[in-house]
Amino acid sequence: LIPGSMVLIVGDPGIGKSSLTLRVCANEARAGRKVLYVTGEESVQQVRMRADRIDAVSETLMVVSETNLEAIEKHILDLKPDVLVIDSIQTVFRPDIQSAPGSVSQVRECAVEILRVAKTNGIAAFIVGHVTKDGTLAGPRVLEHIVDTVLYFEGGNNAEYRMLRAIKNRFGSTNEIGVFEMRDVGLVDVSDASKLFLSERQDDNGSVIVPTVEGTRPLLVEIQALVAKTPYVPPKRISDSVDLKRLQLLLAVLEKKVHLAMGACDVFVKAAGGIRIDEPAADLGICVAMASSFASRPLRPATVAFGEVGLSGEIRAVSQAENRVREAKRLGFKSIVLPQKNYEQLLADKKFTDMTLYGVSNITEALSSAMPR
């Protein structure tokens, strides 16, 4: 933690932002730093109950339940903490501003004042913020500009796993993520996320493993697809893990280029573990999963697939192919379906000679390689 810095943590209500920040506070307090945790949503007794449950109690961790910014500043100046947490910025208000807590003016002015106090006194500050229905930060966008780091906590309230992504970071890379598992004792760090995501996998039609890359961290994720004929019009297209427009695009490519008539079928796609997949490298895996379910044909054993699918059905190269293949090899997968250009690069480097690599240039070749007759 850098003195005078400010970190904004954003996420849906109930996802675990308070548990995460309380655990960070406890770790910093146990490291010998003085920590002040200001809560505007809970009482001190409620915070203590949660701290007992997740083992986050420390003598140098001080908790205050307050929403008045002037009173919060007084606590900061009196206690002189090394680390400050405001949970949440939407509950804090300035008495001299005639608007309700959580309004644009209140959030902006309170955040600016907290930033001034933190930088003046060399305090590392964390601010917890809420999101709107579309997943963006609630309040003024200027809040993201004045802080040094913006972290988004994702995963959904009912998902077992949570992902912490850096959207902005003045002191380091944004190409890193943290993966956590929600347990009875709170959030627990997941060191081997790929192995955990695949622990309950069963080989079946419509299931494919995709090596995704979150920042610089490769993750093997199981993508499942279910394609079933329906008498209803229009057919359903549902996905909680993949962008729906992207899914419709890939369905159009399969119907036009491979002549898979899915127009009268319901299509459901999800990633096991509730992980959301945004990168184009997952396109090929999604197509293979849908084609496998539609044709009721299993994939080649111990096979993974990755690559970007273009509108003409071509398979485009993706970044960090070596990291993806290495992660698949580590977990025992023997064959990889990947873009031809990535295949040629790995072949020229004479790497992964003990694995079977299938370089493909279009979607037809990819499906033939992944699902042999």
KEKE-3310 file (N, C-alpha, C; in steps of 0.2 Angstrom, whole numbers, plus 5000, padded with zeros to 4 digits):
npx = (5004:5003:5007:4995:4988:4973:4961:4948:4935:4923:4907:4893:4879:4881:4890:4902:4911:4913:4917:4929:4937:4937:4945:4957:4960:4962:4973:4983:4983:4988:5000:5006:5002:4992:4974:4959:4943:4929:4912:4896:4885:4883:4882:4894:4894:4889:4899:4909:4904:4905:4918:4923:4918:4925:4938:4945:4949:4958:4970:4974:4965:4953:4936:4923:4906:4899:4892:4893:4903:4911:4913:4919:4931:4936:4939:4949:4959:4961:4965:4975:4977:4986:4980:4965:4947:4933:4916:4901:4905:4893:4885:4890:4890:4890:4886:4885:4880:4866:4859:4854:4862:4873:4869:4875:4882:4885:4893:4904:4909:4912:4921:4932:4936:4940:4950:4959:4962:4968:4979:4986:4989:4996:4990:4984:4970:4955:4940:4924:4912:4896:4887:4877:4862:4867:4879:4889:4899:4890:4885:4895:4906:4918:4923:4930:4941:4948:4953:4967:4967:4956:4946:4936:4924:4918:4906:4893:4880:4876:4885:4899:4912:4922:4929:4942:4945:4957:4954:4959:4975:4987:4999:5004:5001:4987:4984:4980:4972:4962:4956:4943:4935:4920:4916:4911:4919:4921:4929:4940:4957:4960:4972:4975:4966:4961:4962:4952:4940:4938:4936:4924:4920:4912:4915:4905:4893:4893:4901:4916:4933:4941:4955:4957:4963:4966:4971:4987:4986:4983:4968:4959:4943:4927:4916:4899:4886:4869:4859:4843:4829:4814:4797:4792:4791:4799:4815:4824:4838:4850:4862:4873:4886:4892:4893:4878:4875:4887:4886:4875:4881:4890:4882:4876:4887:4890:4878:4878:4891:4894:4883:4874:4859:4852:4841:4828:4830:4832:4845:4857:4870:4884:4897:4906:4905:4902:4909:4913:4915:4924:4934:4939:4946:4939:4929:4930:4929:4916:4909:4912:4907:4893:4891:4894:4884:4873:4874:4875:4888:4902:4917:4935:4944:4952:4954:4957:4951:4954:4953:4949:4934:4930:4919:4918:4920:4933:4948:4955:4972:4977:4982:4996:4997:5006:5006:4993:4993:5002:4996:4986:4993:4998:4988:4985:4979:4980:4978:4976:4966:4969:4972:4979:4990:4995:4998:5009:5018:5021:5026:5037:5045:5048:5041:5031:5031:5027:5014:4998:4995:4982:4982:4971:4962:4949:4932:4926:4936:4941:4930:4930:4942:4941:4930:4931:4925)
npy = (4994:5011:5026:5040:5036:5032:5020:5013:5002:4993:4986:4974:4975:4965:4956:4955:4965:4972:4962:4958:4970:4971:4960:4964:4975:4969:4961:4971:4977:4967:4967:4977:4990:5004:5004:5011:5008:5014:5013:5015:5008:4998:4994:4995:4984:4974:4974:4969:4956:4950:4951:4942:4931:4929:4929:4941:4950:4962:4971:4983:4987:4998:5002:5012:5018:5029:5043:5056:5067:5077:5073:5061:5065:5071:5060:5054:5063:5063:5049:5046:5036:5023:5016:5018:5015:5018:5013:5014:5025:5030:5032:5042:5060:5078:5090:5103:5103:5103:5091:5074:5060:5050:5056:5064:5076:5075:5063:5066:5078:5073:5062:5070:5077:5067:5062:5073:5074:5061:5062:5073:5068:5057:5044:5028:5025:5017:5016:5011:5007:5007:4999:5003:4997:4992:4989:4998:5011:5018:5035:5050:5050:5056:5052:5040:5046:5054:5045:5033:5020:5008:4995:4982:4971:4956:4943:4940:4937:4924:4916:4905:4909:4923:4937:4949:4963:4974:4990:5002:5008:5017:5014:5001:4986:4984:4972:4961:4949:4944:4929:4923:4912:4910:4906:4899:4906:4917:4927:4917:4916:4909:4899:4890:4892:4887:4872:4871:4876:4865:4854:4847:4843:4834:4823:4826:4829:4845:4851:4860:4864:4879:4889:4903:4920:4930:4945:4943:4930:4914:4905:4890:4886:4879:4878:4877:4871:4870:4865:4864:4858:4868:4871:4884:4901:4917:4907:4904:4913:4912:4917:4918:4920:4924:4938:4942:4947:4944:4930:4928:4932:4922:4911:4914:4913:4900:4894:4900:4897:4883:4877:4873:4871:4880:4888:4885:4881:4882:4890:4888:4895:4894:4897:4887:4889:4902:4911:4926:4928:4938:4939:4938:4926:4916:4913:4902:4890:4892:4890:4877:4870:4873:4867:4854:4850:4852:4843:4831:4825:4819:4828:4826:4817:4824:4837:4855:4871:4886:4903:4917:4920:4925:4935:4929:4916:4913:4908:4917:4923:4924:4932:4928:4914:4904:4904:4899:4886:4880:4881:4872:4860:4858:4854:4842:4840:4834:4837:4851:4863:4876:4893:4894:4902:4904:4891:4889:4897:4891:4879:4883:4887:4875:4870:4861:4848:4836:4836:4836:4846:4855:4865:4877:4885:4889:4889:4877:4867:4868:4862:4849:4845:4845:4837:4822:4811)
npz = (5000:4996:5004:5005:4994:4985:4983:4974:4976:4968:4966:4965:4976:4991:4986:4992:4995:5007:5016:5009:5011:5024:5028:5022:5030:5042:5039:5037:5049:5057:5052:5059:5056:5059:5058:5052:5050:5043:5044:5036:5034:5042:5060:5073:5081:5072:5062:5070:5073:5060:5058:5068:5062:5050:5055:5057:5067:5076:5087:5083:5074:5071:5072:5066:5066:5056:5047:5044:5036:5042:5055:5053:5048:5059:5067:5059:5060:5074:5077:5068:5057:5047:5037:5029:5028:5019:5020:5014:5001:4996:5007:5014:5019:5017:5028:5024:5011:5002:4998:4996:5004:4994:4982:4966:4969:4982:4983:4975:4981:4994:4991:4986:4997:5006:4999:4999:5013:5015:5006:5012:5025:5022:5021:5016:5007:5006:4996:4996:4984:4976:4962:4947:4938:4926:4929:4930:4939:4952:4953:4951:4936:4938:4949:4947:4940:4950:4959:4963:4960:4952:4956:4951:4958:4954:4949:4954:4966:4969:4964:4966:4965:4965:4956:4955:4947:4940:4934:4933:4937:4944:4950:4946:4935:4925:4921:4928:4939:4953:4960:4970:4982:4989:5005:5021:5030:5024:5011:5002:4995:4979:4973:4963:4951:4939:4940:4950:4944:4935:4942:4944:4932:4919:4905:4891:4878:4871:4879:4882:4885:4888:4886:4894:4896:4909:4911:4914:4918:4915:4913:4914:4908:4909:4896:4893:4882:4877:4865:4859:4851:4848:4849:4849:4844:4844:4845:4860:4866:4877:4889:4903:4904:4893:4881:4874:4861:4855:4856:4847:4835:4833:4832:4820:4811:4812:4806:4793:4788:4791:4790:4800:4805:4817:4819:4823:4836:4854:4862:4874:4884:4895:4907:4918:4935:4936:4930:4920:4903:4892:4882:4865:4861:4866:4857:4848:4856:4861:4849:4846:4857:4855:4843:4845:4855:4847:4836:4844:4846:4854:4860:4854:4866:4880:4875:4871:4866:4857:4850:4839:4831:4815:4805:4792:4795:4797:4807:4819:4825:4842:4857:4868:4866:4869:4884:4886:4880:4888:4901:4899:4896:4909:4916:4911:4898:4882:4868:4857:4849:4839:4832:4815:4813:4826:4829:4820:4825:4837:4833:4826:4836:4842:4853:4865:4860:4864:4864:4855:4842:4833:4820:4814:4801:4798:4802:4799:4798:4811:4818:4813:4817:4831:4834:4829:4816)
capx = (5000:5006:5004:4993:4985:4966:4959:4940:4932:4916:4904:4886:4877:4881:4895:4908:4916:4914:4921:4936:4940:4938:4950:4963:4961:4965:4980:4987:4983:4992:5007:5009:4999:4985:4969:4953:4937:4923:4906:4890:4880:4882:4884:4900:4892:4888:4906:4913:4901:4908:4926:4924:4917:4931:4945:4948:4949:4965:4970:4975:4960:4948:4930:4918:4900:4898:4891:4894:4910:4915:4914:4924:4938:4939:4941:4955:4964:4963:4968:4980:4978:4990:4976:4958:4942:4926:4912:4903:4905:4886:4882:4894:4887:4893:4881:4884:4877:4859:4856:4854:4868:4872:4868:4881:4886:4888:4898:4909:4913:4915:4927:4937:4938:4943:4957:4963:4964:4972:4986:4989:4992:5000:4985:4982:4963:4950:4933:4919:4906:4890:4886:4871:4859:4871:4886:4894:4899:4885:4888:4899:4912:4924:4926:4935:4947:4952:4957:4973:4966:4949:4945:4929:4923:4913:4904:4886:4878:4875:4891:4903:4918:4922:4935:4943:4949:4960:4952:4964:4980:4993:5005:5005:4998:4979:4983:4981:4966:4962:4951:4942:4930:4916:4915:4908:4923:4922:4932:4947:4960:4961:4979:4975:4959:4960:4960:4946:4935:4937:4936:4918:4919:4911:4915:4899:4892:4892:4906:4923:4938:4944:4961:4956:4969:4963:4977:4993:4985:4979:4962:4955:4936:4923:4910:4894:4881:4864:4855:4838:4824:4809:4791:4790:4794:4806:4818:4828:4846:4852:4869:4874:4893:4895:4889:4872:4877:4893:4883:4871:4885:4893:4877:4875:4893:4889:4873:4880:4897:4894:4876:4871:4852:4850:4836:4823:4833:4834:4852:4859:4878:4886:4904:4905:4908:4899:4914:4911:4920:4923:4939:4937:4949:4934:4924:4931:4927:4909:4906:4913:4902:4886:4890:4894:4877:4868:4875:4876:4894:4907:4924:4941:4946:4957:4955:4954:4951:4954:4954:4944:4931:4928:4912:4919:4922:4940:4950:4961:4976:4976:4988:4998:4995:5010:5003:4987:4994:5006:4991:4982:4997:4999:4982:4984:4976:4984:4977:4974:4964:4971:4973:4985:4996:4998:5001:5015:5023:5023:5030:5044:5049:5049:5038:5025:5032:5024:5006:4995:4992:4978:4981:4965:4961:4942:4928:4925:4942:4941:4925:4932:4948:4938:4925:4932:4919)
capy = (5000:5017:5031:5045:5034:5030:5014:5013:4995:4993:4979:4973:4974:4958:4952:4953:4971:4973:4956:4959:4976:4970:4956:4968:4979:4964:4959:4977:4978:4962:4968:4982:4996:5007:5004:5014:5006:5018:5010:5019:5004:4993:4996:4992:4977:4970:4973:4964:4949:4948:4950:4936:4925:4928:4929:4948:4954:4964:4976:4989:4988:5002:5003:5018:5019:5036:5045:5063:5068:5081:5068:5056:5069:5072:5053:5052:5067:5061:5042:5046:5029:5022:5014:5021:5012:5021:5008:5015:5032:5032:5034:5048:5066:5084:5094:5110:5102:5102:5085:5067:5055:5046:5060:5066:5081:5072:5058:5069:5082:5069:5059:5074:5079:5061:5062:5078:5072:5055:5064:5077:5064:5051:5038:5024:5025:5013:5018:5006:5010:5003:5000:5003:4990:4990:4987:5004:5014:5023:5042:5054:5047:5060:5048:5036:5050:5056:5040:5031:5013:5006:4988:4979:4965:4953:4936:4938:4936:4917:4913:4903:4912:4930:4940:4956:4966:4981:4994:5008:5007:5021:5011:4995:4984:4982:4965:4956:4948:4940:4925:4921:4908:4912:4901:4901:4910:4923:4926:4914:4916:4903:4899:4886:4893:4882:4866:4872:4876:4859:4848:4843:4842:4827:4823:4825:4833:4852:4854:4861:4868:4885:4892:4910:4924:4936:4949:4938:4924:4909:4901:4885:4887:4874:4881:4872:4873:4866:4866:4859:4860:4871:4873:4891:4906:4915:4903:4907:4913:4914:4916:4922:4921:4927:4943:4939:4949:4939:4923:4928:4933:4915:4907:4916:4911:4892:4893:4902:4894:4876:4875:4870:4875:4881:4893:4882:4878:4886:4889:4891:4894:4896:4895:4884:4893:4909:4916:4929:4928:4943:4940:4935:4920:4910:4912:4895:4886:4893:4887:4870:4868:4873:4862:4847:4849:4852:4836:4826:4822:4821:4830:4822:4816:4828:4843:4861:4875:4893:4906:4921:4918:4931:4934:4924:4909:4912:4908:4922:4922:4927:4934:4923:4907:4899:4903:4895:4879:4878:4879:4866:4854:4857:4850:4835:4840:4832:4840:4858:4866:4883:4896:4892:4907:4902:4884:4890:4900:4886:4874:4886:4887:4868:4869:4857:4843:4830:4837:4836:4853:4856:4872:4877:4892:4891:4885:4870:4863:4868:4857:4843:4843:4845:4832:4818:4806)
capz = (5000:4995:5008:5001:4988:4986:4980:4974:4975:4966:4965:4966:4983:4993:4982:4996:4996:5014:5018:5007:5014:5032:5028:5020:5036:5047:5037:5038:5056:5060:5050:5063:5054:5062:5053:5053:5046:5044:5040:5036:5032:5048:5067:5075:5083:5066:5059:5075:5071:5054:5059:5071:5058:5045:5058:5055:5073:5078:5092:5080:5069:5074:5068:5068:5062:5055:5040:5043:5034:5047:5061:5050:5047:5066:5069:5056:5063:5081:5077:5063:5054:5041:5032:5030:5023:5019:5017:5007:4999:4995:5013:5018:5017:5020:5031:5021:5004:5003:4994:5000:5003:4987:4976:4963:4972:4989:4982:4972:4986:4999:4989:4985:5003:5009:4995:5002:5019:5014:5004:5017:5031:5020:5023:5011:5008:5002:4996:4993:4980:4973:4955:4944:4936:4920:4931:4931:4946:4954:4955:4945:4933:4940:4955:4944:4938:4955:4963:4959:4957:4952:4956:4950:4961:4949:4950:4955:4973:4969:4961:4971:4964:4963:4952:4957:4941:4940:4928:4932:4942:4943:4953:4943:4929:4926:4918:4934:4942:4959:4961:4977:4983:4995:5010:5028:5034:5020:5005:5002:4989:4975:4970:4957:4949:4933:4943:4954:4939:4931:4947:4944:4925:4916:4897:4888:4872:4872:4885:4880:4889:4884:4890:4894:4899:4913:4912:4913:4922:4911:4917:4910:4910:4905:4893:4892:4878:4876:4859:4859:4846:4851:4844:4851:4840:4842:4850:4865:4866:4884:4891:4908:4904:4886:4879:4870:4854:4853:4855:4841:4830:4832:4829:4812:4807:4811:4801:4786:4785:4792:4788:4806:4806:4823:4819:4826:4842:4859:4863:4881:4885:4901:4909:4924:4941:4935:4927:4914:4898:4887:4877:4858:4861:4868:4852:4845:4861:4861:4843:4846:4862:4852:4837:4849:4857:4841:4833:4849:4845:4859:4857:4855:4873:4883:4870:4873:4860:4858:4844:4838:4825:4811:4801:4786:4797:4798:4814:4819:4830:4848:4860:4874:4865:4873:4890:4886:4879:4894:4906:4897:4897:4916:4919:4908:4892:4877:4861:4857:4843:4839:4825:4811:4814:4833:4828:4816:4829:4842:4829:4824:4842:4844:4860:4866:4855:4867:4863:4848:4841:4827:4818:4809:4798:4797:4807:4797:4800:4818:4821:4811:4822:4838:4834:4823:4815)
cpx = (5004:5003:5001:4989:4977:4964:4951:4939:4925:4913:4896:4885:4877:4886:4901:4913:4918:4919:4928:4940:4942:4944:4957:4965:4965:4972:4985:4988:4988:5000:5010:5006:4993:4980:4963:4948:4931:4917:4900:4884:4878:4884:4890:4899:4892:4895:4910:4910:4904:4915:4927:4923:4922:4938:4948:4948:4957:4965:4971:4971:4954:4942:4925:4912:4898:4897:4892:4902:4914:4917:4920:4931:4941:4942:4948:4961:4966:4967:4974:4982:4983:4986:4969:4953:4936:4921:4905:4902:4898:4883:4885:4891:4891:4887:4879:4881:4870:4856:4857:4860:4867:4871:4875:4885:4889:4893:4904:4913:4916:4921:4933:4940:4942:4950:4961:4966:4969:4979:4990:4993:4995:4996:4984:4975:4960:4943:4929:4913:4902:4890:4879:4868:4863:4878:4891:4894:4893:4888:4892:4905:4918:4927:4931:4942:4951:4956:4963:4972:4958:4949:4938:4929:4917:4911:4897:4885:4878:4880:4896:4910:4918:4929:4936:4948:4951:4958:4957:4969:4986:4999:5007:5001:4991:4978:4984:4974:4967:4956:4950:4936:4926:4914:4912:4912:4925:4926:4939:4950:4961:4967:4979:4968:4957:4958:4954:4940:4933:4936:4930:4916:4917:4911:4908:4898:4890:4896:4913:4927:4941:4949:4960:4962:4965:4970:4983:4992:4980:4974:4959:4948:4932:4917:4905:4889:4876:4860:4850:4832:4818:4803:4789:4794:4794:4810:4822:4835:4848:4859:4870:4882:4896:4890:4884:4873:4882:4890:4879:4875:4888:4888:4876:4881:4892:4884:4875:4886:4898:4888:4873:4864:4850:4844:4830:4824:4834:4842:4854:4867:4879:4893:4903:4908:4906:4904:4912:4916:4919:4928:4937:4940:4944:4929:4924:4928:4919:4906:4907:4908:4895:4886:4890:4887:4872:4868:4875:4882:4899:4914:4929:4943:4952:4959:4953:4955:4950:4955:4948:4941:4928:4922:4912:4920:4929:4942:4956:4965:4975:4982:4989:4996:4999:5008:4997:4988:4998:5001:4987:4986:4998:4994:4980:4981:4981:4984:4974:4972:4965:4972:4979:4991:4999:5001:5008:5020:5026:5028:5037:5048:5051:5047:5032:5025:5028:5016:5004:4992:4988:4978:4976:4965:4954:4938:4926:4930:4942:4936:4927:4938:4946:4934:4926:4926:4921)
cpy = (5006:5023:5037:5043:5032:5025:5014:5005:4996:4986:4979:4973:4966:4954:4950:4959:4972:4968:4957:4965:4975:4965:4959:4972:4975:4962:4965:4978:4973:4963:4974:4989:4998:5008:5007:5012:5010:5015:5014:5015:4999:4997:4993:4985:4972:4969:4968:4957:4946:4947:4944:4930:4924:4929:4936:4953:4956:4970:4983:4991:4992:5003:5008:5018:5026:5038:5052:5064:5072:5077:5063:5059:5070:5065:5052:5057:5065:5054:5042:5039:5029:5020:5016:5017:5016:5016:5011:5023:5035:5034:5040:5055:5072:5088:5100:5109:5100:5097:5079:5064:5051:5050:5062:5071:5079:5068:5061:5073:5078:5065:5064:5076:5073:5061:5067:5076:5066:5057:5068:5074:5058:5044:5035:5023:5020:5015:5013:5009:5005:5004:5000:4997:4988:4989:4992:5007:5019:5030:5045:5050:5050:5056:5043:5039:5052:5051:5037:5024:5012:4999:4986:4972:4962:4946:4935:4936:4928:4913:4911:4906:4919:4932:4947:4958:4973:4985:5000:5007:5012:5019:5004:4993:4983:4975:4960:4955:4944:4936:4922:4916:4910:4906:4904:4906:4916:4922:4922:4914:4909:4904:4896:4886:4888:4875:4866:4872:4870:4853:4844:4842:4835:4828:4822:4830:4840:4855:4854:4865:4873:4888:4900:4914:4930:4940:4945:4931:4919:4905:4896:4885:4882:4878:4876:4875:4868:4868:4861:4862:4863:4872:4880:4896:4913:4911:4907:4907:4916:4912:4921:4923:4924:4932:4940:4941:4945:4932:4923:4928:4926:4910:4908:4913:4903:4891:4894:4898:4886:4873:4871:4874:4875:4886:4891:4879:4884:4885:4892:4890:4897:4894:4893:4888:4900:4914:4919:4930:4933:4943:4936:4928:4914:4909:4904:4890:4886:4889:4880:4867:4868:4868:4855:4846:4848:4845:4830:4822:4824:4824:4825:4822:4821:4834:4849:4865:4882:4896:4911:4919:4924:4930:4930:4917:4908:4912:4912:4921:4926:4928:4928:4916:4902:4898:4899:4888:4876:4876:4873:4860:4853:4853:4844:4835:4838:4835:4847:4860:4873:4886:4894:4896:4905:4896:4885:4893:4895:4881:4877:4886:4880:4867:4865:4851:4836:4831:4837:4842:4853:4863:4872:4885:4894:4887:4878:4865:4863:4862:4850:4840:4841:4839:4827:4813:4799)
cpz = (5000:4999:5003:4995:4990:4981:4980:4972:4974:4964:4967:4974:4985:4990:4987:4997:5003:5017:5016:5010:5021:5032:5026:5026:5041:5045:5038:5045:5059:5058:5054:5061:5058:5057:5055:5048:5048:5040:5041:5035:5038:5055:5068:5078:5077:5062:5064:5074:5065:5054:5063:5067:5053:5048:5056:5061:5075:5082:5089:5074:5072:5070:5071:5063:5062:5048:5039:5042:5039:5053:5059:5050:5054:5069:5066:5059:5070:5081:5073:5060:5049:5035:5034:5025:5024:5016:5019:5006:4998:5001:5017:5015:5021:5022:5027:5013:5005:4998:4998:4999:4997:4981:4973:4966:4979:4988:4979:4977:4992:4997:4988:4992:5007:5005:4998:5008:5019:5012:5008:5022:5029:5022:5016:5012:5003:5002:4993:4990:4977:4965:4953:4941:4930:4922:4931:4937:4947:4956:4949:4943:4935:4946:4953:4942:4944:4959:4959:4956:4958:4952:4956:4953:4957:4952:4952:4963:4974:4966:4967:4971:4962:4960:4954:4951:4942:4934:4927:4938:4940:4946:4950:4937:4931:4923:4923:4937:4949:4959:4968:4977:4990:4999:5016:5031:5030:5014:5006:4995:4986:4971:4964:4954:4943:4936:4947:4949:4936:4936:4946:4937:4923:4908:4895:4882:4874:4877:4882:4885:4885:4889:4889:4897:4902:4915:4910:4916:4918:4916:4912:4913:4906:4902:4891:4887:4878:4871:4859:4855:4850:4846:4845:4846:4844:4847:4855:4864:4873:4886:4897:4909:4898:4884:4874:4863:4851:4851:4848:4835:4828:4829:4822:4808:4807:4806:4794:4784:4786:4791:4794:4807:4813:4824:4823:4833:4848:4861:4870:4882:4892:4903:4916:4929:4940:4933:4921:4909:4893:4882:4871:4858:4863:4863:4849:4850:4861:4855:4843:4851:4859:4847:4840:4851:4852:4838:4837:4848:4850:4856:4858:4863:4874:4878:4873:4866:4861:4851:4843:4831:4821:4807:4795:4788:4798:4805:4815:4825:4836:4852:4866:4872:4869:4880:4891:4885:4885:4900:4905:4898:4905:4919:4915:4902:4886:4870:4862:4850:4843:4832:4822:4813:4821:4833:4825:4821:4834:4839:4827:4830:4845:4851:4860:4861:4857:4867:4856:4847:4834:4825:4813:4807:4797:4802:4805:4799:4807:4821:4819:4815:4829:4839:4828:4823:4817)
residu = (LEU:ILE:PRO:GLY:SER:MET:VAL:LEU:ILE:VAL:GLY:ASP:PRO:GLY:ILE:GLY:LYS:SER:SER:LEU:THR:LEU:ARG:VAL:CYS:ALA:ASN:GLU:ALA:ARG:ALA:GLY:ARG:LYS:VAL:LEU:TYR:VAL:THR:GLY:GLU:GLU:SER:VAL:GLN:GLN:VAL:ARG:MET:ARG:ALA:ASP:ARG:ILE:ASP:ALA:VAL:SER:GLU:THR:LEU:MET:VAL:VAL:SER:GLU:THR:ASN:LEU:GLU:ALA:ILE:GLU:LYS:HIS:ILE:LEU:ASP:LEU:LYS:PRO:ASP:VAL:LEU:VAL:ILE:ASP:SER:ILE:GLN:THR:VAL:PHE:ARG:PRO:ASP:ILE:GLN:SER:ALA:PRO:GLY:SER:VAL:SER:GLN:VAL:ARG:GLU:CYS:ALA:VAL:GLU:ILE:LEU:ARG:VAL:ALA:LYS:THR:ASN:GLY:ILE:ALA:ALA:PHE:ILE:VAL:GLY:HIS:VAL:THR:LYS:ASP:GLY:THR:LEU:ALA:GLY:PRO:ARG:VAL:LEU:GLU:HIS:ILE:VAL:ASP:THR:VAL:LEU:TYR:PHE:GLU:GLY:GLY:ASN:ASN:ALA:GLU:TYR:ARG:MET:LEU:ARG:ALA:ILE:LYS:ASN:ARG:PHE:GLY:SER:THR:ASN:GLU:ILE:GLY:VAL:PHE:GLU:MET:ARG:ASP:VAL:GLY:LEU:VAL:ASP:VAL:SER:ASP:ALA:SER:LYS:LEU:PHE:LEU:SER:GLU:ARG:GLN:ASP:ASP:ASN:GLY:SER:VAL:ILE:VAL:PRO:THR:VAL:GLU:GLY:THR:ARG:PRO:LEU:LEU:VAL:GLU:ILE:GLN:ALA:LEU:VAL:ALA:LYS:THR:PRO:TYR:VAL:PRO:PRO:LYS:ARG:ILE:SER:ASP:SER:VAL:ASP:LEU:LYS:ARG:LEU:GLN:LEU:LEU:LEU:ALA:VAL:LEU:GLU:LYS:LYS:VAL:HIS:LEU:ALA:MET:GLY:ALA:CYS:ASP:VAL:PHE:VAL:LYS:ALA:ALA:GLY:GLY:ILE:ARG:ILE:ASP:GLU:PRO:ALA:ALA:ASP:LEU:GLY:ILE:CYS:VAL:ALA:MET:ALA:SER:SER:PHE:ALA:SER:ARG:PRO:LEU:ARG:PRO:ALA:THR:VAL:ALA:PHE:GLY:GLU:VAL:GLY:LEU:SER:GLY:GLU:ILE:ARG:ALA:VAL:SER:GLN:ALA:GLU:ASN:ARG:VAL:ARG:GLU:ALA:LYS:ARG:LEU:GLY:PHE:LYS:SER:ILE:VAL:LEU:PRO:GLN:LYS:ASN:TYR:GLU:GLN:LEU:LEU:ALA:ASP:LYS:LYS:PHE:THR:ASP:MET:THR:LEU:TYR:GLY:VAL:SER:ASN:ILE:THR:GLU:ALA:LEU:SER:SER:ALA:MET:PRO:ARG)
# end
